[in-house]
Amino acid sequence: MKFPEDCLYTKQHEWVKVKGDTATVGITDYAQKELGDVVFVELPKVGDTFDTNEPFGNVESVKAVSEVFCPVAGEVLEVNQDLVSSPEWVNTDPYGDAWFVKLKVTDPEEFKELFNSEEYEEYVAEESAE
Amino acid sequence: MNFISPLKKTKLNQVHKQLGAKMAEFAGWEMPIEYSGIIQEHLAVRNSAGLFDISHMGEITIRGPESLELLQDVTCNDVSRLKDGQVQYSALLFANGTFVDDILVHQLSSGYYFICVNASNTDKDFKWICEHNHFDAEVKDVSDQYTQLAIQGPHACKILQTIVNIDLTSVKYYWCQRGKVDGVESLISRTGYTGEDGFEIYFPPEFSAQIWTHLLERGAGEDLLPAGLGARNTLRLEAKMALYGHEISEEITPWEADLAWIVKLEKGDFIGRTTLVQQQQHGINKKLVGFEMEGKGIAREGHAVFIDGQPVGRVTSGGPAPYLRKNLGLAYVPITHALVGTSLEIQIRANLVRARIVETPFYKRKKSRRTVS
């Protein structure tokens, strides 16, 4: 399972890549493995704003529907329309092609609340041991 | 103190885990949901073959001089039509005509029947049959004595043939025969829950790992994959086979469930017949239909169904159909609207998404495949 070091992570298994005050968001390798074959992705519109931990989209596998939560408050700058037509990328390239949205972050201080790669890996180990 | 009863495990539990299966609870059992992925497993069954552990299913035997009379009383199909070695899809009904369970009746010989029932209903079915056993017949719950595997798909016959001592081409669809699988006395039945040709085999649990492993080895060159309950569910949905607790339940009758073909009123009295006759005379209010999503979205169990802006029912099963590459569902709608071509809307989260009633089964295998061996 992959936990790239250039990402920050949430308890709900989203990853965040930070560049200045923009954040690219997707779901983690662990999340896609738990979901199984992803067949549908629903994304917000450019200009939508979300609070921290507010659901901004949905990802559906053959079996299950999951909400995707906004790791930090912000405004949607860009959405990955290609992912809508190729939802299977969530399984094949969760940290690359399968990014969901780019956000303009309201308060970059919020990044401090997120896990780094090592902390997230520990968190996943604990969660999957339960 | 812990009041949660531990999950039951099939004899193959460790084997599944070693294969990397994702395990989850189903009907009180810890079962494999998927191994390599539901889509891949689903396509393997349609194009080559899949192997399922379905040992959670229950088995009940009925033996004795009046076992036919008992079965004619507690089931709605006509058991007297069966010849030795023939299998029949049927149901146990309550007096009000609704489902106790849907079942498979195997006539092993005159006066000896082997019934396969749903895992979640095994105790209920056994009690129900015993309560109505006013006949010279012995009813036994033999679920613990069997492992049940299903090998399904166009290559199933060829793979299984390499490991059995009977000629499988002589076993027709919905017939069964006793024979040895990998040297082990088994019941081999040409039945399934996938819409494909295939077999369900029943044998003593101590041989589970041996037979499972040998079948996977024999099938390696035929693209046989281990398949979980996830694929089993998407396969049965494509084939529009009912799932207890979803399409059929204690609130649904066979007329409503589009299962009139398993009701034989002319066979004489049986439990539920009086109500079914009345319902037939008065007509039913709702009926099970299959629909295909036209708008973007996946219908799921429980989603509300709308016709002309009015809520009319709920989705009983829904999801993506990996082989047909469509999003499909089943739902009860008013009989007045249960026509192919009728437009529906399915409420998916905040949106109403367009769907249309279509012919079922959604998927039907080509007939030539049945005899491929």
Interface residues (C-beta under 8 A of the other chain):
Chain A: G36 D37 V39 F40 N58 E60 S61 V62 K63 V65
Chain B: K22 I33 E34 G37 I38 I39 Q40 G230 N233 T234 G297 I298 R300 G319 P320 P322 R349
